[in-house]
């Protein structure tokens, strides 16, 4: 069985001139869950996790991570996808609630 991970989500950032807003994050792929989280954290710090809004700075994000398990049986590929969510960055409880509402 082979597992891969795909992360989508929403970033929260400080807008130029004041205020905060949320915007979709870029999609990340990795074969290692922990490496995926570390990559997302590094991109959050550099501003690269944002998919195009152009924030002054990013404060955090909610990541929805698909664990994709592939298994080959009799030459056929079967996939199972399980999803969990993780917050990264420095987010208050209010920020986390806001990101949950924006995403769902």
TORPA-4810 file (N, C-alpha, C, O; in nm, 3 decimals):
<nodes>
NODE_1_0.083_-0.117_0.000_0.000_0.000_0.000_0.089_0.124_0.000_0.191_0.130_0.068_X
NODE_2_0.047_0.223_-0.077_0.122_0.348_-0.088_0.034_0.461_-0.036_-0.084_0.469_-0.069_X
NODE_3_0.093_0.550_0.046_0.021_0.665_0.098_0.085_0.793_0.046_0.207_0.806_0.041_X
NODE_4_-0.001_0.887_0.007_0.044_1.021_-0.028_-0.048_1.120_0.044_-0.157_1.084_0.089_X
NODE_5_-0.002_1.244_0.053_-0.076_1.346_0.126_-0.094_1.469_0.039_-0.003_1.511_-0.033_X
NODE_6_-0.213_1.527_0.048_-0.245_1.649_-0.028_-0.309_1.747_0.069_-0.405_1.714_0.138_X
NODE_7_-0.255_1.869_0.073_-0.309_1.972_0.162_-0.367_2.087_0.082_-0.302_2.142_-0.007_X
NODE_8_-0.489_2.123_0.116_-0.552_2.244_0.066_-0.592_2.323_0.191_-0.582_2.271_0.302_X
NODE_9_-0.637_2.444_0.175_-0.679_2.516_0.293_-0.695_2.664_0.268_-0.708_2.710_0.155_X
NODE_10_-0.695_2.738_0.379_-0.716_2.882_0.377_-0.615_2.948_0.468_-0.594_2.903_0.581_X
NODE_11_-0.552_3.055_0.419_-0.458_3.132_0.501_-0.529_3.253_0.558_-0.627_3.302_0.501_X
NODE_12_-0.480_3.301_0.671_-0.527_3.424_0.732_-0.409_3.518_0.736_-0.301_3.481_0.781_X
NODE_13_-0.429_3.641_0.689_-0.318_3.733_0.683_-0.356_3.877_0.712_-0.473_3.915_0.713_X
NODE_14_-0.252_3.955_0.734_-0.266_4.099_0.756_-0.260_4.169_0.622_-0.164_4.152_0.546_X
NODE_15_-0.362_4.246_0.593_-0.369_4.318_0.467_-0.283_4.443_0.473_-0.260_4.499_0.580_X
NODE_16_-0.235_4.486_0.356_-0.161_4.611_0.348_-0.256_4.723_0.389_-0.367_4.732_0.335_X
NODE_17_-0.216_4.808_0.480_-0.300_4.918_0.524_-0.390_4.884_0.641_-0.464_4.971_0.689_X
NODE_18_-0.386_4.760_0.689_-0.463_4.723_0.807_-0.574_4.623_0.777_-0.621_4.611_0.664_X
NODE_19_-0.614_4.554_0.881_-0.719_4.454_0.870_-0.665_4.316_0.837_-0.550_4.300_0.797_X
NODE_20_-0.752_4.217_0.856_-0.719_4.078_0.826_-0.819_4.024_0.726_-0.933_4.070_0.719_X
NODE_21_-0.776_3.927_0.648_-0.870_3.856_0.561_-0.815_3.716_0.533_-0.699_3.686_0.559_X
NODE_22_-0.903_3.633_0.480_-0.867_3.495_0.448_-0.869_3.477_0.298_-0.944_3.543_0.226_X
NODE_23_-0.783_3.385_0.250_-0.770_3.359_0.107_-0.723_3.214_0.091_-0.654_3.162_0.179_X
NODE_24_-0.759_3.149_-0.019_-0.714_3.010_-0.037_-0.562_2.995_-0.034_-0.488_3.081_-0.081_X
NODE_25_-0.519_2.885_0.021_-0.377_2.848_0.023_-0.344_2.772_-0.104_-0.432_2.720_-0.172_X
NODE_26_-0.215_2.765_-0.136_-0.173_2.680_-0.247_-0.193_2.534_-0.206_-0.205_2.504_-0.087_X
NODE_27_-0.196_2.446_-0.303_-0.209_2.303_-0.277_-0.069_2.243_-0.264_0.019_2.270_-0.346_X
NODE_28_-0.051_2.162_-0.162_0.078_2.096_-0.138_0.061_1.944_-0.149_-0.044_1.890_-0.116_X
NODE_29_0.165_1.878_-0.195_0.166_1.732_-0.206_0.296_1.680_-0.145_0.401_1.742_-0.159_X
NODE_30_0.288_1.567_-0.078_0.409_1.505_-0.024_0.380_1.359_0.007_0.265_1.320_0.026_X
NODE_31_0.486_1.279_0.013_0.473_1.139_0.052_0.491_1.120_0.202_0.475_1.009_0.253_X
NODE_32_0.526_1.228_0.273_0.550_1.222_0.417_0.464_1.329_0.485_0.474_1.447_0.453_X
NODE_33_0.380_1.286_0.578_0.287_1.377_0.647_0.361_1.489_0.720_0.328_1.606_0.704_X
NODE_34_0.460_1.451_0.799_0.533_1.552_0.877_0.609_1.650_0.788_0.618_1.768_0.819_X
NODE_35_0.663_1.600_0.678_0.732_1.688_0.583_0.633_1.786_0.519_0.668_1.901_0.493_X
NODE_36_0.511_1.740_0.494_0.407_1.827_0.438_0.375_1.942_0.534_0.364_2.058_0.493_X
NODE_37_0.360_1.909_0.663_0.331_2.011_0.764_0.447_2.109_0.774_0.426_2.230_0.781_X
NODE_38_0.569_2.059_0.775_0.687_2.147_0.784_0.697_2.239_0.663_0.730_2.357_0.677_X
NODE_39_0.669_2.186_0.545_0.671_2.268_0.424_0.567_2.380_0.434_0.595_2.495_0.399_X
NODE_40_0.447_2.345_0.482_0.341_2.445_0.497_0.382_2.554_0.597_0.356_2.672_0.575_X
NODE_41_0.445_2.514_0.707_0.490_2.611_0.807_0.597_2.705_0.751_0.595_2.825_0.777_X
NODE_42_0.689_2.650_0.674_0.793_2.733_0.613_0.733_2.831_0.513_0.771_2.948_0.508_X
NODE_43_0.638_2.782_0.432_0.573_2.870_0.335_0.488_2.976_0.403_0.475_3.088_0.353_X
NODE_44_0.431_2.943_0.517_0.355_3.042_0.595_0.447_3.155_0.638_0.411_3.272_0.628_X
NODE_45_0.565_3.120_0.687_0.661_3.219_0.733_0.711_3.310_0.621_0.731_3.430_0.641_X
NODE_46_0.730_3.253_0.502_0.784_3.332_0.391_0.675_3.402_0.310_0.706_3.485_0.224_X
NODE_47_0.548_3.370_0.337_0.438_3.429_0.261_0.400_3.349_0.138_0.310_3.388_0.064_X
NODE_48_0.468_3.238_0.116_0.445_3.158_-0.004_0.324_3.066_0.001_0.289_3.005_-0.100_X
NODE_49_0.260_3.053_0.117_0.145_2.963_0.128_0.019_3.025_0.068_-0.075_2.954_0.033_X
NODE_50_0.017_3.155_0.056_-0.094_3.231_-0.002_-0.096_3.208_-0.153_0.009_3.213_-0.218_X
NODE_51_-0.213_3.183_-0.209_-0.221_3.153_-0.352_-0.240_3.276_-0.441_-0.282_3.263_-0.556_X
NODE_52_-0.209_3.393_-0.390_-0.212_3.508_-0.480_-0.266_3.638_-0.425_-0.264_3.738_-0.496_X
NODE_53_-0.314_3.642_-0.303_-0.374_3.763_-0.248_-0.271_3.874_-0.231_-0.298_3.990_-0.264_X
NODE_54_-0.154_3.841_-0.180_-0.050_3.941_-0.158_-0.065_4.014_-0.026_-0.086_4.135_-0.024_X
NODE_55_-0.054_3.942_0.082_-0.065_3.997_0.217_0.063_4.070_0.258_0.170_4.048_0.202_X
NODE_56_0.047_4.157_0.357_0.165_4.217_0.421_0.239_4.107_0.497_0.361_4.098_0.492_X
NODE_57_0.162_4.023_0.567_0.218_3.908_0.637_0.107_3.807_0.661_-0.011_3.843_0.668_X
NODE_58_0.146_3.681_0.676_0.050_3.575_0.707_0.059_3.543_0.855_0.168_3.542_0.912_X
NODE_59_-0.056_3.516_0.918_-0.056_3.483_1.060_-0.081_3.336_1.087_-0.034_3.282_1.187_X
NODE_60_-0.155_3.270_0.998_-0.183_3.129_1.019_-0.266_3.072_0.907_-0.296_3.141_0.809_X
NODE_61_-0.303_2.946_0.923_-0.381_2.879_0.819_-0.452_2.757_0.877_-0.410_2.700_0.978_X
NODE_62_-0.559_2.720_0.810_-0.620_2.590_0.835_-0.586_2.504_0.713_-0.608_2.545_0.599_X
NODE_63_-0.534_2.387_0.738_-0.500_2.293_0.631_-0.594_2.174_0.638_-0.618_2.118_0.745_X
NODE_64_-0.647_2.137_0.524_-0.729_2.017_0.513_-0.643_1.916_0.439_-0.613_1.932_0.320_X
NODE_65_-0.604_1.813_0.511_-0.505_1.719_0.458_-0.572_1.587_0.424_-0.628_1.518_0.509_X
NODE_66_-0.564_1.553_0.295_-0.615_1.424_0.247_-0.503_1.322_0.257_-0.393_1.343_0.206_X
NODE_67_-0.532_1.211_0.324_-0.443_1.096_0.323_-0.497_1.001_0.218_-0.606_0.945_0.233_X
NODE_68_-0.420_0.984_0.113_-0.464_0.903_0.000_-0.389_0.770_0.004_-0.267_0.766_-0.014_X
NODE_69_-0.462_0.663_0.029_-0.404_0.529_0.035_-0.440_0.455_-0.092_-0.558_0.442_-0.126_X
NODE_70_-0.338_0.406_-0.163_-0.360_0.331_-0.286_-0.315_0.188_-0.265_-0.209_0.161_-0.209_X
NODE_71_-0.398_0.097_-0.312_-0.367_-0.045_-0.301_-0.401_-0.110_-0.435_-0.504_-0.080_-0.495_X
NODE_72_-0.315_-0.198_-0.482_-0.338_-0.268_-0.609_-0.383_-0.411_-0.579_-0.313_-0.487_-0.512_X
NODE_73_-0.500_-0.444_-0.631_-0.554_-0.578_-0.614_-0.592_-0.630_-0.752_-0.672_-0.570_-0.823_X
NODE_74_-0.533_-0.744_-0.789_-0.560_-0.804_-0.920_-0.542_-0.704_-1.034_-0.621_-0.700_-1.128_X
NODE_75_-0.437_-0.621_-1.024_-0.405_-0.526_-1.129_-0.490_-0.400_-1.130_-0.473_-0.315_-1.217_X
NODE_76_-0.581_-0.386_-1.034_-0.665_-0.267_-1.026_-0.624_-0.182_-0.908_-0.592_-0.234_-0.801_X
NODE_77_-0.624_-0.049_-0.928_-0.586_0.043_-0.822_-0.711_0.085_-0.746_-0.809_0.132_-0.804_X
NODE_78_-0.706_0.068_-0.614_-0.814_0.112_-0.527_-0.761_0.223_-0.437_-0.653_0.211_-0.379_X
NODE_79_-0.838_0.330_-0.425_-0.797_0.445_-0.345_-0.894_0.467_-0.230_-1.015_0.450_-0.245_X
NODE_80_-0.840_0.506_-0.118_-0.919_0.548_-0.003_-0.866_0.685_0.038_-0.745_0.705_0.046_X
NODE_81_-0.956_0.779_0.064_-0.916_0.914_0.104_-0.978_0.946_0.238_-1.100_0.938_0.256_X
NODE_82_-0.893_0.983_0.333_-0.937_1.030_0.464_-0.886_1.171_0.482_-0.773_1.201_0.443_X
NODE_83_-0.968_1.259_0.540_-0.931_1.399_0.555_-0.933_1.440_0.701_-1.025_1.405_0.776_X
NODE_84_-0.831_1.516_0.739_-0.829_1.577_0.872_-0.783_1.722_0.856_-0.725_1.759_0.754_X
NODE_85_-0.809_1.802_0.956_-0.772_1.944_0.952_-0.670_1.976_1.059_-0.673_1.920_1.168_X
NODE_86_-0.580_2.068_1.025_-0.479_2.115_1.120_-0.463_2.265_1.105_-0.468_2.319_0.994_X
NODE_87_-0.445_2.331_1.218_-0.413_2.473_1.218_-0.262_2.489_1.230_-0.197_2.415_1.304_X
NODE_88_-0.207_2.585_1.159_-0.066_2.619_1.174_-0.055_2.770_1.192_-0.146_2.845_1.155_X
NODE_89_0.055_2.813_1.249_0.077_2.956_1.270_0.031_3.000_1.407_0.002_2.919_1.495_X
NODE_90_0.024_3.130_1.422_-0.018_3.188_1.550_-0.158_3.242_1.535_-0.180_3.353_1.487_X
NODE_91_-0.254_3.159_1.577_-0.395_3.190_1.563_-0.464_3.191_1.698_-0.440_3.103_1.782_X
NODE_92_-0.549_3.290_1.719_-0.631_3.291_1.840_-0.749_3.195_1.818_-0.771_3.148_1.706_X
NODE_93_-0.822_3.168_1.923_-0.940_3.083_1.910_-1.041_3.147_1.814_-1.106_3.078_1.736_X
NODE_94_-1.052_3.278_1.820_-1.142_3.352_1.729_-1.096_3.337_1.583_-1.179_3.319_1.494_X
NODE_95_-0.964_3.344_1.560_-0.909_3.325_1.426_-0.942_3.185_1.373_-0.981_3.169_1.258_X
NODE_96_-0.926_3.084_1.460_-0.953_2.945_1.420_-1.101_2.928_1.384_-1.134_2.863_1.285_X
NODE_97_-1.189_2.986_1.466_-1.332_2.977_1.436_-1.364_3.045_1.303_-1.443_2.993_1.224_X
NODE_98_-1.303_3.160_1.277_-1.323_3.232_1.152_-1.278_3.147_1.033_-1.349_3.136_0.933_X
NODE_99_-1.161_3.086_1.043_-1.111_3.003_0.933_-1.200_2.882_0.909_-1.220_2.841_0.794_X
NODE_100_-1.254_2.824_1.016_-1.345_2.711_1.001_-1.470_2.756_0.925_-1.518_2.685_0.836_X
NODE_101_-1.524_2.873_0.961_-1.645_2.923_0.895_-1.618_2.955_0.749_-1.702_2.929_0.663_X
NODE_102_-1.501_3.013_0.720_-1.467_3.049_0.583_-1.453_2.925_0.496_-1.500_2.923_0.382_X
NODE_103_-1.389_2.822_0.549_-1.362_2.703_0.468_-1.487_2.619_0.447_-1.513_2.570_0.337_X
NODE_104_-1.564_2.604_0.553_-1.682_2.517_0.543_-1.802_2.601_0.509_-1.913_2.549_0.495_X
</nodes>
